[in-house]
Amino acid sequence: MIVSDRGFPDSERLVLDKALVAALSERRKALLTALERGNGPVYGVTTGMGRLAGVTLDAGQQAEHQRTLLIGRAVGGPPWLPPEDVRALLVIRLRDFLQPWSGVSPELVQFLVDRLNDRFTPAVPRFGLGSSGEIIPLAHAFQTFLGIGTVLEDGVEVPAASALAARGAAPFVLGPKEGASLLQGSPLAMMHAQRGWAETQQLIDLQTLTEAMAIDVLGAPREVFSPVMAGGDDHLRTLLHELTGLAGTGPVRPGLVQAPLSVRVAPRALAHADRVNGDLHATWRRWETMPGDSPSFVEGSFVPGTGYHAVDLGLRMDAVTAALVHLGEIAVQRMHRLLDERFSGLPPQLTADPGPQAGLAPLHKRAVGELHALRRLATPATLGSIDTSAGQEDVQAFAGAAGEQLRAAASRLFAITACELIAGSQARYLAGGDGAAGLRAAYEWVRSVVPPVGADRSLGPEVERLIAACRAGWFNDLSTLD
């Protein structure tokens, strides 16, 4: 079974090999033996959860408890996670269950694999998740395995029981501890961290490209971008090398001593974004090595954990969001300089016919609106704990909320970036010539999606097409540009 950083291709079908199933069976057998020995209470299995952890459950209550754990905590509602996010969430839960500290049955793992293979998509809430862990979204996600709750079929809410029946699958019957294991850990935060990291990497590459275009069409002096100016900052040196390769040593606009500040400081902001995003990547990689269940089954014993408190993921996602906001501010200002004939030496507003035609001024207004929304996402989501469970759970990480903000920020910056790419391409078109050798393929790529604007037209649909092309990674590898 192959599961990469960003999940696995839709066409790939997961298969559990026999050796893996045998290992899962051995771990499950050991867990059940430990439960039968009854050496003390096991949280969420022989006891209640949260403030009710001190309540001991009799045999009859234990038999029903794993099911009711998933039912009673499903208190969320729409809007729901997008299907691709739900799929990534299920993949991460599968990874968790394949680790040595998990003791769920091979039957549950196989059921999860089958649901990934047949595109079963639980309706998982995005907001209103005020628990210390992720019990609300996970209850919604996995009660569907029992035929309870709703799933999404082509965006339409369908009863989970009906969706299972349509796939020829019976509702799953949970064994000891399996309901608690489905609720534990922070797979939602992990999903956002992984997908947010990937989207941010795309944006850093694309913003490096728009910066290079601005250097090229504005005829900016190149000395400020010399890699020697990075000192001991490896991230900044790497960015400056990339810019040098893209924008080259082209002509400087006559009389221009310094380019606008938004052009000169962009590499430093990009290097910072790359650094904090790398920190996020390293953090979720560490999380993959740590038990997420609580209690986890480790070396034959039940050991309580804190994998539900993903504050280090949340704080790092907040940091990446702040870095994206700053990139957006620079991008919108830099785009405005391209539209200003005093800086570009080109027709005002990058129009071929100033006066009768508005040119790209309305496109800049779109970018300004996106930036206004982007700025409001900079408030840290991880701050603001409130008592729940009568004080038993008195701290929340809100890492899922930090992930939502990061993903929303990335969406806004993709839109700003598309607007700026169009402006850079239009500026090169009006300036004439091919521009820097390292950027010629980039200009051609943008024009293949959004042709030069000879006369005003409705650019909205074209902006959306370019956003989609950017997200698809059609031109994300800058190493292919020269």
C-alpha positions in Angstrom: 0.0 0.0 0.0 1.4 3.4 -1.0 0.3 6.6 0.8 2.3 9.7 0.0 2.5 13.1 1.7 -0.6 14.2 -0.3 -2.6 11.0 -0.1 -2.7 8.7 -3.1 -4.1 9.0 -6.7 -7.8 8.6 -7.1 -7.2 5.8 -9.5 -5.1 3.8 -7.0 -6.8 1.0 -5.1 -5.6 0.1 -1.6 -5.0 -3.5 -0.7 -3.9 -4.8 2.7 -1.2 -7.5 2.3 -1.4 -10.7 4.2 1.6 -9.9 6.4 0.1 -6.6 7.5 -3.2 -8.3 8.3 -1.4 -10.9 10.4 0.4 -8.2 12.3 -2.9 -6.4 12.9 -4.4 -9.6 14.2 -1.6 -10.2 16.6 -1.8 -6.7 18.1 -5.6 -7.0 18.4 -5.3 -10.3 20.2 -2.8 -8.8 22.6 -5.1 -5.8 23.3 -8.1 -8.1 24.0 -6.0 -10.2 26.3 -4.9 -7.2 28.2 -8.5 -6.1 28.6 -9.5 -9.5 29.8 -6.9 -9.4 32.5 -8.6 -6.3 33.9 -5.6 -4.7 35.5 -7.2 -1.4 36.4 -9.6 0.8 34.5 -9.1 1.6 30.8 -10.3 5.1 29.8 -13.2 5.1 27.4 -13.5 1.3 27.5 -14.3 0.3 31.0 -15.0 3.9 32.0 -16.9 6.9 30.7 -15.0 9.8 29.0 -14.2 13.4 30.0 -15.6 14.3 33.4 -17.3 10.9 33.5 -14.0 9.0 33.4 -14.5 8.1 37.0 -17.7 6.1 36.2 -17.1 2.4 35.9 -19.1 0.6 33.2 -20.5 -2.8 33.7 -20.2 -5.5 31.0 -23.5 -4.6 29.4 -22.6 -0.9 29.3 -19.2 -1.6 27.9 -20.7 -3.6 25.0 -22.8 -0.6 23.9 -20.4 2.2 24.9 -18.1 2.1 21.8 -21.2 2.8 19.6 -22.7 5.5 21.8 -19.3 7.3 21.9 -19.7 8.1 18.2 -23.4 8.9 18.4 -23.5 11.3 21.3 -20.7 13.5 20.2 -21.9 14.2 16.7 -23.3 17.7 17.4 -21.9 19.6 14.4 -23.5 20.7 11.2 -22.8 22.2 7.8 -20.8 23.6 6.2 -19.0 20.2 5.6 -15.4 19.5 4.7 -14.8 19.2 1.0 -14.7 15.6 -0.2 -10.9 15.7 -0.9 -10.3 16.9 2.6 -12.5 14.1 4.0 -10.5 11.6 1.9 -7.2 12.9 3.3 -8.6 12.6 6.8 -9.6 9.0 6.3 -6.1 8.2 4.9 -4.5 9.7 8.0 -6.8 7.7 10.2 -5.7 4.6 8.3 -2.1 5.5 8.8 -2.8 5.8 12.6 -4.4 2.3 12.7 -1.4 0.7 11.0 1.0 1.9 13.7 2.4 -0.5 16.4 0.5 1.3 19.2 -2.9 0.8 17.6 -4.9 -2.3 18.6 -8.0 -2.0 16.4 -9.1 -5.1 14.6 -8.0 -5.9 11.0 -11.7 -6.0 10.2 -12.1 -2.3 11.1 -8.9 -1.5 9.1 -10.3 -3.4 6.1 -13.6 -1.6 6.4 -11.8 1.7 6.3 -9.8 0.6 3.3 -13.0 -0.5 1.5 -14.6 2.9 2.2 -11.6 4.7 0.7 -11.8 2.5 -2.3 -15.5 3.0 -2.9 -15.4 6.8 -2.4 -17.5 6.8 0.8 -17.5 10.4 2.0 -18.8 11.2 5.5 -20.3 14.7 6.1 -17.7 16.2 8.5 -18.3 19.6 10.0 -15.8 22.4 9.5 -16.7 24.7 12.3 -18.1 24.8 15.9 -15.4 22.3 17.0 -14.8 23.4 20.6 -13.6 20.2 22.2 -10.2 19.6 23.6 -9.5 17.1 20.8 -11.4 16.4 17.6 -14.2 14.3 18.9 -17.0 16.3 17.2 -15.7 16.0 13.6 -14.4 12.4 14.2 -17.8 11.4 15.6 -19.5 12.6 12.4 -16.9 11.0 10.3 -17.0 7.5 11.8 -20.6 7.1 13.0 -21.3 6.7 9.3 -19.4 3.4 9.5 -22.2 2.2 11.7 -24.9 3.3 9.3 -25.7 6.5 11.3 -25.5 10.1 10.2 -25.0 11.4 6.7 -22.5 11.1 3.8 -22.0 13.3 0.7 -22.8 11.8 -2.7 -21.9 14.3 -5.4 -22.4 17.1 -2.9 -25.9 15.8 -1.8 -26.5 14.6 1.8 -27.5 11.0 1.9 -28.2 8.8 4.9 -25.1 6.7 5.7 -27.1 3.5 5.9 -28.4 4.0 2.4 -24.8 4.8 1.1 -23.5 1.6 2.7 -26.3 -0.5 1.3 -25.7 0.9 -2.2 -22.1 -0.3 -1.9 -23.2 -3.7 -0.7 -21.7 -3.1 2.8 -23.3 -3.8 6.1 -22.9 -1.3 9.0 -19.7 -2.1 11.0 -20.1 -3.6 14.5 -17.4 -2.1 16.8 -15.4 -4.2 19.1 -13.8 -3.2 22.5 -12.0 0.1 22.4 -12.6 0.7 18.6 -15.1 3.6 19.1 -12.7 5.4 21.4 -9.8 4.8 19.0 -11.8 6.3 16.1 -12.3 9.5 18.2 -8.8 10.0 19.5 -5.8 11.9 18.1 -5.7 14.8 15.7 -6.1 13.6 12.2 -8.1 16.7 11.2 -5.2 19.0 12.2 -2.8 16.6 10.5 -4.9 16.8 7.3 -4.9 20.6 7.3 -1.2 20.7 8.1 -0.3 18.4 5.2 -2.6 20.0 2.7 -1.9 23.5 3.9 1.9 22.9 3.7 1.5 21.6 0.1 -0.6 24.6 -1.0 1.9 27.0 0.7 4.8 25.4 -1.2 2.9 26.0 -4.5 2.3 29.6 -3.5 5.9 30.3 -2.6 7.0 29.0 -6.0 4.3 31.0 -7.8 5.1 34.2 -5.8 8.7 33.8 -6.6 7.6 33.7 -10.3 5.5 36.9 -10.0 8.4 38.6 -8.2 10.7 37.7 -11.1 8.2 39.0 -13.6 8.0 42.3 -11.7 11.8 42.6 -11.7 11.8 41.8 -15.5 9.1 44.2 -16.7 10.0 47.1 -14.3 13.7 46.9 -15.3 14.7 46.7 -11.6 18.4 47.0 -10.7 19.6 43.5 -9.9 22.3 44.1 -7.3 19.9 44.0 -4.4 19.0 40.4 -5.4 22.6 39.2 -5.3 22.9 35.9 -3.3 25.9 37.3 -1.4 23.4 39.6 0.4 21.9 36.5 2.1 24.7 36.1 4.6 24.1 33.0 6.6 20.4 32.7 5.6 20.2 29.6 3.5 16.5 30.1 2.7 17.1 33.6 1.4 20.2 32.6 -0.6 18.2 29.8 -2.3 15.4 32.3 -3.2 17.9 34.8 -4.5 19.6 32.2 -6.7 16.1 31.2 -8.1 15.3 34.9 -8.9 18.7 35.4 -10.5 18.0 32.4 -12.7 14.6 33.6 -13.6 15.0 37.3 -14.1 18.6 37.1 -15.2 20.7 40.2 -15.7 18.3 42.0 -18.0 18.3 45.7 -18.8 17.7 48.3 -16.0 15.1 51.0 -16.7 17.0 54.2 -17.5 17.3 56.5 -14.5 16.0 53.9 -12.0 18.2 53.8 -8.9 15.9 51.6 -6.8 12.8 49.5 -7.6 9.7 49.9 -5.4 10.1 48.5 -1.9 7.5 45.8 -2.6 9.9 44.4 -5.3 13.1 44.7 -3.2 11.9 43.1 0.0 9.9 40.2 -1.5 12.7 37.7 -1.4 13.1 38.2 2.4 9.3 37.6 2.9 9.4 34.5 0.6 12.4 33.1 2.5 10.5 33.6 5.8 7.4 31.9 4.4 9.6 29.0 3.2 11.2 28.7 6.6 8.0 28.6 8.7 6.4 26.2 6.2 9.4 23.9 6.5 8.9 24.0 10.2 5.3 23.0 9.8 6.4 20.1 7.6 8.9 18.9 10.2 6.2 19.1 12.9 3.7 17.0 11.2 6.4 14.5 10.3 7.2 14.2 14.0 3.5 13.7 14.7 3.5 10.7 12.5 6.0 9.0 14.8 4.0 9.6 18.0 1.0 7.6 19.4 -2.2 9.5 18.9 -4.6 7.2 20.7 -5.4 7.7 24.4 -4.9 5.4 25.9 -2.4 3.9 23.4 -1.6 0.2 23.6 2.2 0.2 24.1 4.3 -2.8 25.1 1.2 -4.7 26.4 -0.1 -1.8 28.5 -2.7 1.0 28.1 -0.8 4.3 28.3 -2.7 7.6 28.3 -1.5 10.2 25.8 -2.1 13.7 24.7 -2.3 13.3 20.9 -5.6 15.2 20.9 -3.7 18.4 21.8 -2.2 19.4 18.5 -1.1 22.9 19.6 2.3 22.7 18.0 0.6 22.0 14.7 -1.9 24.8 15.2 0.6 27.4 16.2 2.8 26.6 13.2 -0.2 26.8 10.9 -1.0 30.2 12.4 2.6 31.3 11.7 2.3 30.1 8.1 -1.0 32.0 7.7 0.7 35.2 8.9 3.5 34.7 6.4 1.0 34.3 3.6 -0.8 37.5 4.6 2.4 39.4 4.3 3.1 37.9 0.9 -0.4 38.9 -0.2 0.3 42.5 1.0 3.5 42.7 -1.0 1.9 41.1 -4.1 -1.0 43.5 -4.2 1.3 46.5 -3.9 3.7 45.1 -6.5 0.8 44.6 -8.9 -0.2 48.2 -8.4 3.3 49.3 -9.4 3.0 47.4 -12.6 -0.2 49.3 -13.4 1.4 52.7 -12.7 3.1 54.2 -15.8 5.5 56.1 -13.5 7.1 52.9 -12.4 6.6 50.7 -15.5 7.0 53.1 -18.4 4.1 51.3 -19.9 0.5 52.5 -20.8 -1.5 53.4 -17.7 -3.4 50.5 -16.1 -1.7 48.2 -18.6 -4.3 49.0 -21.2 -3.6 49.1 -24.9 -6.0 52.1 -25.3 -5.9 54.3 -22.2 -9.2 56.2 -21.6 -11.7 54.2 -23.6 -10.3 51.0 -22.0 -9.9 50.4 -18.2 -7.2 47.9 -18.6 -6.3 45.8 -15.6 -7.3 48.4 -12.9 -10.5 46.3 -12.1 -8.3 43.2 -11.8 -6.2 45.0 -9.2 -9.5 45.8 -7.3 -10.2 42.1 -7.2 -6.8 41.5 -5.7 -7.5 44.3 -3.1 -10.7 42.6 -2.1 -9.0 39.3 -1.8 -6.3 40.9 0.4 -8.9 42.5 2.6 -10.4 39.1 3.3 -6.9 37.6 3.7 -5.8 40.1 6.3 -8.8 39.1 8.6 -7.4 35.5 8.7 -4.2 36.6 10.5 -5.6 36.5 14.0 -4.2 33.3 15.7 -6.8 30.6 15.9 -5.0 28.6 18.6 -5.6 31.1 21.4 -8.8 31.3 23.5 -9.2 28.2 25.7 -12.5 27.8 27.6 -13.6 25.3 30.2 -15.6 22.3 29.0 -16.7 19.0 30.6 -17.3 20.7 34.0 -13.6 21.7 34.1 -12.1 18.3 33.3 -11.1 19.6 29.8 -10.0 23.1 30.4 -7.7 23.7 27.4 -8.3 23.5 23.7 -5.7 23.6 20.9 -8.1 24.7 18.2 -5.6 23.3 15.6 -8.4 22.4 13.3 -9.5 26.1 13.3 -5.9 27.1 12.6 -5.9 24.7 9.7 -9.2 26.2 8.3 -7.6 29.7 8.4 -4.4 28.5 6.7 -6.4 26.9 3.9 -8.6 29.9 3.5 -5.6 32.2 3.4 -4.0 30.0 0.7 -7.2 30.3 -1.3 -7.1 34.1 -1.1 -3.5 34.2 -2.0 -4.0 31.9 -5.0 -6.5 34.4 -6.3 -4.2 37.4 -5.7 -1.4 35.4 -7.4 -3.5 34.7 -10.5 -4.3 38.4 -10.8 -0.6 39.3 -10.5 0.4 36.7 -13.1 -2.0 38.2 -15.5 -0.6 41.7 -14.8 3.0 40.5 -15.3 2.1 38.7 -18.6 0.2 41.8 -19.8 3.1 44.1 -18.9 5.5 42.0 -20.9 3.1 41.9 -23.8 2.8 45.7 -23.9 6.6 46.2 -23.4 7.3 43.9 -26.3 10.1 41.5 -26.6 10.6 38.1 -25.0 11.8 39.3 -21.6 14.3 37.4 -19.5 15.2 34.1 -20.9 14.3 32.3 -17.7 10.8 33.7 -17.8 9.8 33.1 -21.4 8.1 29.7 -20.7 6.3 31.3 -17.8 4.9 34.1 -19.9 3.8 31.6 -22.6 2.1 29.4 -19.9 0.1 32.3 -18.5 -0.9 33.4 -22.0 -2.1 29.9 -22.8 -4.6 30.3 -20.0 -5.3 34.0 -20.2 -4.4 35.6 -23.5 -3.2 39.2 -23.6 -5.9 41.9 -23.1 -6.1 43.9 -26.3 -9.6 45.3 -25.3 -11.5 45.2 -22.1 -13.3 41.9 -21.5 -14.8 40.0 -18.5 -11.7 38.5 -16.9 -13.5 36.7 -14.0 -13.8 33.3 -15.6 -10.2 33.5 -16.9 -9.0 34.4 -13.4 -10.7 31.2 -12.1 -9.2 29.1 -14.8 -5.7 30.4 -13.9 -6.3 29.8 -10.2 -7.3 26.2 -11.1 -4.2 25.8 -13.3 -2.0 27.1 -10.5 -3.5 24.7 -8.0 -3.1 21.8 -10.4 0.6 22.5 -10.4 0.9 23.0 -14.2 3.8 25.4 -13.7 4.8 24.9 -10.2 8.3 23.5 -10.7 10.5 26.6 -11.3 13.4 24.4 -12.3 11.7 23.8 -15.6 11.6 27.4 -16.6 15.0 27.9 -18.0 
